[in-house]
Amino acid sequence: MIATRRLQRSFADGFITEEITDLWEPWMRQADQVLEDDALLTLMQRDRSRSVKLRVLEIARAARSKGEQSQNKLQQAYQKLLASTSRVVGQAKRFAEDIASGVKSSADILQQAALEGLRAELDTMAGRVQQVMRQTKARVFDGNTHYEGKLFSVFETSTEAIRKGKAGKPTEFGKMVKIQEAENQIVIDFEVYEKRPDDRALLVPAIEVHEQQLGQSPRLLAADAGFHSAKNEAAAQEKGVERVCIPNRSTKSAERKREQKKRWFRNGQKWRTGCEGRISVLKRRHGLNRSRYKGDDGIKRWVGLGVIADNLINIGRAMALRT
């Protein structure tokens, strides 16, 4: 899994508003600077970043507090934040309309192009922030936590909530990435998924990719329990995989339990556990914990560059051992 840039904490949609305020006001100040350079009258924009940050701190404190009044305090803090956000949106819309109507313009062609670019950014972001406001009202005041088309990041709209079930971090935000590793810690395939797939649907395509890349089926196939199904095991064996090392946690078969305790099965799972470390290395050494590129294509490019860099290191290490 890879996290997209500037992701928000899940307990408060208001953090999106804080970042939007911090981002919009520099845009409008930048537009004002263009107009000032052209000696035109400009309208000073009110800076609400301080009040918005105070509201976010109130939300954080109310969310941590307990008692009958905590929910009321939380709703009151959100109400204030939504009011400030509404004013910021209105200010940005008026600013964009002034540019579109020619009230704010520049005689310089390049500066006018810059203004039009800023207007487009403001128009795009205004719609996203209004959606965040609607989903915040639905969640905080109506208790609707399954708002359709919910945005988790106004900067990366395709960001998903990924529930991993970890005790310390039950929910993570970003995109699901498949990393497929062969011998010598070489990654032979990766994929960034638009929507999180079922793990069981990935096993057979992974075998097919291995065959395409290396010209033969793997001798041993190791994966975690999420990939297990009787259909997958049968399909893997049909494709020539000699040993399928995928644990079945829910089995009641004594024979299956004995099979999973055999040395080859345990060694296969140890190798798979070592492969989990490849993900950690990709995150820590090659920056796959956060994409520095924008958009879905940018995320794919960032993951690809990280995989290439890691493969170069491991290929060089394997070649050095052979000499």
HUBELLIN-V21894 format. One record per run of one state. SS is the DSSP state (h for helix, s for strand, l for the rest). FROM is the first residue (numbers start at 1). TO is the last residue. If there is no record, write none. Layout:
SS|FROM|TO, SS|FROM|TO
This chain:
l|1|1, s|2|3, l|4|13, h|14|37, l|38|48, h|49|64, l|65|67, h|68|101, l|102|108, h|109|142, l|143|159, s|160|163, l|164|170, s|171|175, l|176|176, s|177|181, l|182|182, h|183|185, l|186|186, s|187|192, l|193|198, h|199|214, l|215|219, s|220|223, l|224|224, h|225|227, l|228|229, h|230|238, l|239|242, s|243|246, l|247|253, h|254|260, l|261|262, h|263|286, l|287|289, s|290|290, l|291|294, h|295|322, l|323|323
